[in-house]
Amino acid sequence: MKALRLILAAGALTAIAGTTFAADEQVVKESVYAFPSYLDPVSVRAEVGTTGYGGAISYRVNPYVALSLGYNGGDISWSDELKIDGTKYDMDMDNNNTYLNAEIYPWGASQNTFARSLYVAAGVGYLDNDYGLTKNVGGNSLVKVNGERFTTSSTQSAKIDGTMSYDNNISPYVGFGLNTPVYKNIGVFGEVGAYYTGNPTVSLKTSGDDQIIGSNGNTLESAVEKEQHNIENKSKYEWMPVAKVGMSFKF
């Protein structure tokens, strides 16, 4: 799996390099502000999303191609929950992502502003993300683990906690976005995509009344062990989704 990620990542980097060397139509125009002319193709942006908060610097090679180098990190979560095989875990997120993307604008020379702003991103990221997972099961509660239902009595309680990590991964990325000006040199953008990470490293542990029997006859402890195995092996956990929005400033 790691070899496949590296092959795909190498392919993404080759494509990025190819778009750079193949470019023969440099963007050169007078800036709205008194910045040096060599900064004309450069823009910076601030962004926030599922991979944290941060920013990027972009170089518009020509109307059809831009290169972006960025970083996302920190603890950002829209819901502070992560649903895995029916189990909703409280999540503590710690992101650390660096990426290099080529952004392809198929209609970069169009007179239509919306069409001109659409792009496809392809690139590679260095991911070092850790997620703390916790699930508290109080008395008279129902929890679903690995597709099995567990119900506690008034005197029973249990806890599931652990970690899920994408450590030191070199991962290829593909995404789709919109980057459009709104006022002079100020613009907004949004992007959705996914990294191909391979399965994460997972550790889940139970404590408390973890021997309660579920609807399929398994103990809570054994169901958690099976859920950990599924996360480490199911193909649907090989992709890490990305969604982010932000603002840009062009020199």
Order of alpha helices (4+ residues) and beta strands (2+ residues): alpha-beta-beta-beta-beta-beta-alpha-beta-beta-beta-beta-beta-beta-alpha-beta
